[in-house]
Amino acid sequence: MQYFFILGNNPTLSLTELSAVFGFDKIQGYLAAPEVFILETGQEINPAELIKKLGGTIKIGLITDKANPDNQAIISQACDLAGKQEKAGKFKFGLSYYGGKKLNLKPIGMEIKKYLKEKAVSCRWVVSKEKTLSSVVVEQNKLTSKGIEIVLIQDDNKILIGKTLVVQPFKELSFRDYGRPARDDESGMLPPKLAQIMINLSQAKTEDTIIDPSCGSGTILTEAMLMGYKNLIGSDISKKAIEDTEKNVKWIIENWKLKIGNLKLYQLDAQKISQEIKPDSINYIITEPYLGPQRGKIDIKKIAQELKQLYTKSLKEFSKILKPKGRIVMVWPVFRISRNAQRITPDIGGFKIINPIPKNLRENEIIKLTDRNTIIYGREQQKVWREIVILEK
């Protein structure tokens, strides 16, 4: 079977997450277009459950056929796919095309509409100004439940044809981000989607112990709870941060009807974490530490030096509590205030940086890793971007 995954704004990070979820050494597939990964598997997957846990995937769908890149062949297959869908009331369909070459969707859409009308199906073609329908448009028009989004994907000299099964739950993610009771906009907040990605990159099993030693308002902890993790530890030097985490944990438990697992919170400096946590007792550390000031005038050299020292000392502490082969998924800041972006270079001691891209995908030009096998994540208007680093003891 072939499934397609429409990747997010950072395809490298999205693909890395998929590789972690399906197994770095086991994932089979390829990039058919810059934002489309084709997964090849002999087993069915559960898209509805999977999309809830993937922070970097916009849509998941099933490839049903392929055609030569001429309209008549595509129309024939697309009409056949639309005709097989169950129909009740007015039937809606949409078209999305992913690929570098031009493809005119209008004649394809018109022929599908004509075909359905000849079958006595009352239908409406959902259109967009873009060549792809957003997850919002797909969801609002119920194309995955009461209609169909037909997806066309350029794959060398063929067009893959499929249908979208699920889209990212953007309403729920927004609610978890902006609806939570405790937020700290001044310090900068980790988006729930990125927290999901970082948790997946760790490859932690749900029974493993995860610690976030700079938990802030608890985004990593609450997302881990939603993903089924039961053994969680959070700490932060700030009393307010711990209070915010407690509020947000309570809110998540109440709104998502979760059972309380084994969660411990400490007000503690990350540089002294071994005072509370036993040596060689933790499987995974997933954290976004203090990234420096987010607003106002910034002395980059001074801040970079201070953070380098902070991270170096913290990593020494992390090494004490991590089990052998234990992993850290960590954010380091990238300052983009001047023309030349500046990274920090903490001493990683006995850790090694893990290349998160499977060997069979590393040569693809879409993959953008730094010279130290990390991934940069950010939006153009941000002054401080994030560098996602995976370390192994």
MARDOGU-467461 format. One record per residue (C-alpha): chain; x, y, z; residue in three letters. Coordinates in steps of 0.1 Angstrom, whole numbers. Layout:
REM MARDOGU-467461
c A; east X; north Y; up Z; r ALA
...
This chain:
REM MARDOGU-467461
c A; east 0; north 0; up 0; r MET
c A; east 11; north 36; up -6; r GLN
c A; east 1; north 65; up 17; r TYR
c A; east 9; north 101; up 10; r PHE
c A; east 19; north 126; up 37; r PHE
c A; east 17; north 163; up 30; r ILE
c A; east 45; north 178; up 49; r LEU
c A; east 45; north 211; up 68; r GLY
c A; east 64; north 244; up 62; r ASN
c A; east 97; north 227; up 72; r ASN
c A; east 98; north 195; up 51; r PRO
c A; east 131; north 184; up 66; r THR
c A; east 117; north 185; up 101; r LEU
c A; east 84; north 169; up 90; r SER
c A; east 102; north 140; up 73; r LEU
c A; east 125; north 135; up 103; r THR
c A; east 95; north 132; up 125; r GLU
c A; east 79; north 106; up 102; r LEU
c A; east 112; north 87; up 101; r SER
c A; east 113; north 86; up 139; r ALA
c A; east 77; north 74; up 142; r VAL
c A; east 80; north 46; up 116; r PHE
c A; east 116; north 38; up 126; r GLY
c A; east 147; north 54; up 112; r PHE
c A; east 160; north 21; up 99; r ASP
c A; east 126; north 7; up 88; r LYS
c A; east 108; north 35; up 70; r ILE
c A; east 103; north 28; up 33; r GLN
c A; east 93; north 55; up 8; r GLY
c A; east 105; north 85; up -10; r TYR
c A; east 98; north 122; up -17; r LEU
c A; east 76; north 125; up -48; r ALA
c A; east 74; north 163; up -45; r ALA
c A; east 91; north 188; up -22; r PRO
c A; east 62; north 186; up 3; r GLU
c A; east 50; north 151; up -3; r VAL
c A; east 64; north 119; up 12; r PHE
c A; east 51; north 85; up -2; r ILE
c A; east 51; north 58; up 24; r LEU
c A; east 53; north 23; up 11; r GLU
c A; east 41; north -4; up 36; r THR
c A; east 25; north -38; up 36; r GLY
c A; east 3; north -29; up 65; r GLN
c A; east -26; north -6; up 70; r GLU
c A; east -21; north 24; up 92; r ILE
c A; east -46; north 43; up 113; r ASN
c A; east -45; north 78; up 99; r PRO
c A; east -71; north 92; up 124; r ALA
c A; east -49; north 83; up 154; r GLU
c A; east -16; north 91; up 136; r LEU
c A; east -25; north 126; up 126; r ILE
c A; east -32; north 135; up 162; r LYS
c A; east 4; north 127; up 171; r LYS
c A; east 22; north 142; up 141; r LEU
c A; east 31; north 178; up 146; r GLY
c A; east 47; north 182; up 111; r GLY
c A; east 21; north 166; up 88; r THR
c A; east -8; north 185; up 72; r ILE
c A; east -26; north 157; up 54; r LYS
c A; east -25; north 119; up 52; r ILE
c A; east -41; north 101; up 23; r GLY
c A; east -41; north 69; up 3; r LEU
c A; east -27; north 65; up -32; r ILE
c A; east -53; north 46; up -53; r THR
c A; east -38; north 47; up -88; r ASP
c A; east -13; north 64; up -112; r LYS
c A; east -18; north 78; up -147; r ALA
c A; east 2; north 93; up -175; r ASN
c A; east 5; north 131; up -173; r PRO
c A; east -23; north 138; up -198; r ASP
c A; east -57; north 152; up -189; r ASN
c A; east -77; north 123; up -203; r GLN
c A; east -59; north 96; up -184; r ALA
c A; east -61; north 117; up -151; r ILE
c A; east -98; north 125; up -157; r ILE
c A; east -106; north 89; up -162; r SER
c A; east -90; north 78; up -129; r GLN
c A; east -103; north 108; up -110; r ALA
c A; east -138; north 102; up -121; r CYS
c A; east -136; north 66; up -112; r ASP
c A; east -123; north 75; up -77; r LEU
c A; east -151; north 101; up -71; r ALA
c A; east -177; north 77; up -84; r GLY
c A; east -168; north 51; up -58; r LYS
c A; east -174; north 74; up -28; r GLN
c A; east -205; north 71; up -7; r GLU
c A; east -229; north 99; up -14; r LYS
c A; east -257; north 113; up 8; r ALA
c A; east -272; north 147; up 0; r GLY
c A; east -251; north 172; up -19; r LYS
c A; east -218; north 157; up -27; r PHE
c A; east -187; north 179; up -25; r LYS
c A; east -153; north 173; up -42; r PHE
c A; east -121; north 191; up -43; r GLY
c A; east -88; north 189; up -62; r LEU
c A; east -52; north 195; up -51; r SER
c A; east -21; north 192; up -72; r TYR
c A; east 14; north 188; up -57; r TYR
c A; east 43; north 191; up -82; r GLY
c A; east 67; north 214; up -99; r GLY
c A; east 53; north 211; up -134; r LYS
c A; east 21; north 229; up -144; r LYS
c A; east -12; north 211; up -144; r LEU
c A; east -45; north 228; up -152; r ASN
c A; east -71; north 216; up -128; r LEU
c A; east -101; north 233; up -144; r LYS
c A; east -108; north 208; up -172; r PRO
c A; east -103; north 179; up -147; r ILE
c A; east -127; north 194; up -122; r GLY
c A; east -153; north 202; up -149; r MET
c A; east -152; north 166; up -163; r GLU
c A; east -156; north 152; up -128; r ILE
c A; east -186; north 174; up -122; r LYS
c A; east -201; north 164; up -156; r LYS
c A; east -195; north 127; up -149; r TYR
c A; east -212; north 129; up -115; r LEU
c A; east -242; north 148; up -129; r LYS
c A; east -246; north 121; up -155; r GLU
c A; east -248; north 97; up -126; r LYS
c A; east -276; north 118; up -111; r ALA
c A; east -253; north 130; up -83; r VAL
c A; east -260; north 165; up -70; r SER
c A; east -225; north 179; up -65; r CYS
c A; east -204; north 210; up -59; r ARG
c A; east -167; north 215; up -68; r TRP
c A; east -148; north 231; up -39; r VAL
c A; east -122; north 254; up -54; r VAL
c A; east -93; north 275; up -41; r SER
c A; east -71; north 303; up -55; r LYS
c A; east -41; north 280; up -48; r GLU
c A; east -33; north 247; up -66; r LYS
c A; east -39; north 229; up -33; r THR
c A; east -67; north 230; up -8; r LEU
c A; east -57; north 239; up 27; r SER
c A; east -65; north 217; up 56; r SER
c A; east -90; north 244; up 67; r VAL
c A; east -109; north 242; up 34; r VAL
c A; east -109; north 204; up 35; r VAL
c A; east -122; north 203; up 70; r GLU
c A; east -148; north 231; up 67; r GLN
c A; east -163; north 214; up 36; r ASN
c A; east -161; north 180; up 52; r LYS
c A; east -143; north 165; up 22; r LEU
c A; east -129; north 136; up 42; r THR
c A; east -162; north 126; up 57; r SER
c A; east -190; north 136; up 33; r LYS
c A; east -171; north 142; up 1; r GLY
c A; east -137; north 137; up -13; r ILE
c A; east -104; north 156; up -19; r GLU
c A; east -88; north 141; up -49; r ILE
c A; east -50; north 146; up -47; r VAL
c A; east -28; north 146; up -78; r LEU
c A; east 10; north 142; up -72; r ILE
c A; east 37; north 146; up -97; r GLN
c A; east 61; north 116; up -95; r ASP
c A; east 87; north 118; up -122; r ASP
c A; east 68; north 111; up -155; r ASN
c A; east 36; north 99; up -138; r LYS
c A; east 8; north 114; up -118; r ILE
c A; east -1; north 96; up -86; r LEU
c A; east -38; north 98; up -78; r ILE
c A; east -52; north 95; up -43; r GLY
c A; east -77; north 108; up -18; r LYS
c A; east -72; north 126; up 15; r THR
c A; east -81; north 105; up 46; r LEU
c A; east -74; north 130; up 74; r VAL
c A; east -61; north 165; up 79; r VAL
c A; east -42; north 181; up 108; r GLN
c A; east -66; north 190; up 137; r PRO
c A; east -58; north 227; up 135; r PHE
c A; east -87; north 238; up 157; r LYS
c A; east -77; north 215; up 185; r GLU
c A; east -40; north 226; up 182; r LEU
c A; east -50; north 262; up 183; r SER
c A; east -71; north 256; up 213; r PHE
c A; east -42; north 239; up 231; r ARG
c A; east -20; north 268; up 222; r ASP
c A; east -41; north 299; up 228; r TYR
c A; east -69; north 284; up 251; r GLY
c A; east -47; north 272; up 279; r ARG
c A; east -50; north 292; up 311; r PRO
c A; east -13; north 300; up 316; r ALA
c A; east 8; north 315; up 289; r ARG
c A; east 41; north 334; up 289; r ASP
c A; east 43; north 354; up 257; r ASP
c A; east 73; north 375; up 270; r GLU
c A; east 96; north 345; up 273; r SER
c A; east 84; north 329; up 241; r GLY
c A; east 63; north 298; up 239; r MET
c A; east 69; north 264; up 223; r LEU
c A; east 41; north 257; up 199; r PRO
c A; east 22; north 224; up 206; r PRO
c A; east 30; north 211; up 171; r LYS
c A; east 68; north 215; up 177; r LEU
c A; east 65; north 199; up 211; r ALA
c A; east 48; north 169; up 194; r GLN
c A; east 77; north 167; up 168; r ILE
c A; east 104; north 169; up 195; r MET
c A; east 87; north 141; up 215; r ILE
c A; east 85; north 119; up 184; r ASN
c A; east 121; north 126; up 175; r LEU
c A; east 132; north 111; up 208; r SER
c A; east 116; north 78; up 198; r GLN
c A; east 106; north 73; up 235; r ALA
c A; east 82; north 45; up 243; r LYS
c A; east 51; north 54; up 263; r THR
c A; east 65; north 36; up 293; r GLU
c A; east 98; north 54; up 293; r ASP
c A; east 106; north 83; up 317; r THR
c A; east 108; north 117; up 301; r ILE
c A; east 120; north 149; up 318; r ILE
c A; east 118; north 185; up 307; r ASP
c A; east 143; north 204; up 329; r PRO
c A; east 132; north 238; up 316; r SER
c A; east 95; north 231; up 314; r CYS
c A; east 82; north 267; up 313; r GLY
c A; east 44; north 266; up 311; r SER
c A; east 45; north 228; up 305; r GLY
c A; east 39; north 224; up 267; r THR
c A; east 61; north 194; up 263; r ILE
c A; east 47; north 177; up 294; r LEU
c A; east 10; north 183; up 284; r THR
c A; east 16; north 172; up 248; r GLU
c A; east 34; north 141; up 261; r ALA
c A; east 4; north 133; up 283; r MET
c A; east -20; north 136; up 253; r LEU
c A; east 3; north 112; up 234; r MET
c A; east 0; north 86; up 261; r GLY
c A; east 32; north 91; up 282; r TYR
c A; east 27; north 83; up 319; r LYS
c A; east 61; north 88; up 335; r ASN
c A; east 69; north 125; up 333; r LEU
c A; east 91; north 149; up 352; r ILE
c A; east 92; north 187; up 348; r GLY
c A; east 114; north 213; up 365; r SER
c A; east 121; north 250; up 361; r ASP
c A; east 141; north 275; up 380; r ILE
c A; east 110; north 298; up 380; r SER
c A; east 83; north 294; up 406; r LYS
c A; east 58; north 310; up 382; r LYS
c A; east 67; north 285; up 355; r ALA
c A; east 59; north 256; up 379; r ILE
c A; east 26; north 272; up 389; r GLU
c A; east 18; north 278; up 352; r ASP
c A; east 26; north 242; up 344; r THR
c A; east 3; north 230; up 372; r GLU
c A; east -25; north 251; up 358; r LYS
c A; east -20; north 238; up 323; r ASN
c A; east -17; north 202; up 333; r VAL
c A; east -50; north 204; up 353; r LYS
c A; east -66; north 221; up 323; r TRP
c A; east -54; north 194; up 299; r ILE
c A; east -66; north 166; up 322; r ILE
c A; east -101; north 182; up 326; r GLU
c A; east -106; north 190; up 289; r ASN
c A; east -93; north 157; up 275; r TRP
c A; east -106; north 135; up 303; r LYS
c A; east -71; north 121; up 309; r LEU
c A; east -61; north 98; up 338; r LYS
c A; east -33; north 113; up 359; r ILE
c A; east -1; north 94; up 353; r GLY
c A; east 32; north 96; up 372; r ASN
c A; east 40; north 134; up 370; r LEU
c A; east 65; north 151; up 393; r LYS
c A; east 73; north 188; up 392; r LEU
c A; east 103; north 205; up 408; r TYR
c A; east 113; north 242; up 412; r GLN
c A; east 149; north 237; up 403; r LEU
c A; east 178; north 251; up 382; r ASP
c A; east 185; north 228; up 352; r ALA
c A; east 222; north 231; up 362; r GLN
c A; east 214; north 214; up 395; r LYS
c A; east 190; north 188; up 382; r ILE
c A; east 211; north 159; up 396; r SER
c A; east 202; north 170; up 432; r GLN
c A; east 167; north 157; up 427; r GLU
c A; east 171; north 131; up 400; r ILE
c A; east 190; north 98; up 405; r LYS
c A; east 221; north 91; up 384; r PRO
c A; east 215; north 70; up 352; r ASP
c A; east 177; north 69; up 358; r SER
c A; east 162; north 89; up 329; r ILE
c A; east 157; north 76; up 294; r ASN
c A; east 149; north 109; up 276; r TYR
c A; east 153; north 146; up 281; r ILE
c A; east 132; north 168; up 258; r ILE
c A; east 135; north 205; up 264; r THR
c A; east 135; north 240; up 251; r GLU
c A; east 157; north 260; up 276; r PRO
c A; east 158; north 297; up 278; r TYR
c A; east 166; north 311; up 244; r LEU
c A; east 175; north 346; up 254; r GLY
c A; east 154; north 378; up 251; r PRO
c A; east 127; north 377; up 224; r GLN
c A; east 121; north 414; up 221; r ARG
c A; east 140; north 447; up 222; r GLY
c A; east 176; north 454; up 215; r LYS
c A; east 198; north 424; up 219; r ILE
c A; east 236; north 422; up 224; r ASP
c A; east 241; north 390; up 205; r ILE
c A; east 277; north 383; up 215; r LYS
c A; east 269; north 387; up 251; r LYS
c A; east 237; north 366; up 251; r ILE
c A; east 253; north 339; up 229; r ALA
c A; east 282; north 336; up 254; r GLN
c A; east 259; north 335; up 284; r GLU
c A; east 237; north 308; up 268; r LEU
c A; east 268; north 288; up 257; r LYS
c A; east 279; north 286; up 293; r GLN
c A; east 244; north 278; up 306; r LEU
c A; east 239; north 250; up 280; r TYR
c A; east 273; north 235; up 286; r THR
c A; east 267; north 233; up 324; r LYS
c A; east 232; north 219; up 318; r SER
c A; east 245; north 192; up 295; r LEU
c A; east 270; north 181; up 321; r LYS
c A; east 241; north 177; up 346; r GLU
c A; east 220; north 159; up 320; r PHE
c A; east 248; north 134; up 314; r SER
c A; east 247; north 125; up 351; r LYS
c A; east 210; north 116; up 351; r ILE
c A; east 207; north 100; up 317; r LEU
c A; east 210; north 63; up 312; r LYS
c A; east 237; north 50; up 288; r PRO
c A; east 224; north 56; up 252; r LYS
c A; east 199; north 80; up 266; r GLY
c A; east 188; north 108; up 243; r ARG
c A; east 182; north 145; up 244; r ILE
c A; east 161; north 164; up 220; r VAL
c A; east 169; north 200; up 226; r MET
c A; east 164; north 235; up 211; r VAL
c A; east 193; north 258; up 207; r TRP
c A; east 188; north 295; up 196; r PRO
c A; east 198; north 309; up 162; r VAL
c A; east 200; north 347; up 163; r PHE
c A; east 189; north 364; up 131; r ARG
c A; east 191; north 400; up 141; r ILE
c A; east 220; north 410; up 118; r SER
c A; east 227; north 399; up 82; r ARG
c A; east 246; north 368; up 94; r ASN
c A; east 227; north 344; up 116; r ALA
c A; east 246; north 334; up 148; r GLN
c A; east 244; north 300; up 165; r ARG
c A; east 257; north 290; up 199; r ILE
c A; east 283; north 263; up 203; r THR
c A; east 280; north 246; up 238; r PRO
c A; east 304; north 219; up 248; r ASP
c A; east 285; north 187; up 244; r ILE
c A; east 311; north 166; up 263; r GLY
c A; east 303; north 129; up 261; r GLY
c A; east 273; north 133; up 238; r PHE
c A; east 272; north 128; up 201; r LYS
c A; east 249; north 146; up 177; r ILE
c A; east 226; north 122; up 158; r ILE
c A; east 219; north 126; up 121; r ASN
c A; east 180; north 123; up 121; r PRO
c A; east 176; north 116; up 84; r ILE
c A; east 176; north 79; up 72; r PRO
c A; east 205; north 71; up 49; r LYS
c A; east 183; north 64; up 19; r ASN
c A; east 168; north 100; up 20; r LEU
c A; east 199; north 120; up 28; r ARG
c A; east 209; north 128; up -8; r GLU
c A; east 176; north 144; up -16; r ASN
c A; east 180; north 181; up -24; r GLU
c A; east 149; north 189; up -3; r ILE
c A; east 167; north 179; up 29; r ILE
c A; east 182; north 208; up 46; r LYS
c A; east 205; north 199; up 75; r LEU
c A; east 231; north 221; up 91; r THR
c A; east 268; north 213; up 90; r ASP
c A; east 264; north 197; up 124; r ARG
c A; east 234; north 175; up 114; r ASN
c A; east 208; north 197; up 131; r THR
c A; east 176; north 213; up 117; r ILE
c A; east 168; north 250; up 117; r ILE
c A; east 131; north 259; up 124; r TYR
c A; east 116; north 294; up 123; r GLY
c A; east 95; north 320; up 105; r ARG
c A; east 109; north 348; up 85; r GLU
c A; east 98; north 376; up 109; r GLN
c A; east 113; north 359; up 140; r GLN
c A; east 145; north 373; up 154; r LYS
c A; east 153; north 341; up 172; r VAL
c A; east 150; north 308; up 153; r TRP
c A; east 152; north 273; up 168; r ARG
c A; east 179; north 247; up 161; r GLU
c A; east 166; north 212; up 168; r ILE
c A; east 195; north 191; up 182; r VAL
c A; east 193; north 153; up 189; r ILE
c A; east 221; north 141; up 213; r LEU
c A; east 229; north 106; up 225; r GLU
c A; east 249; north 98; up 256; r LYS
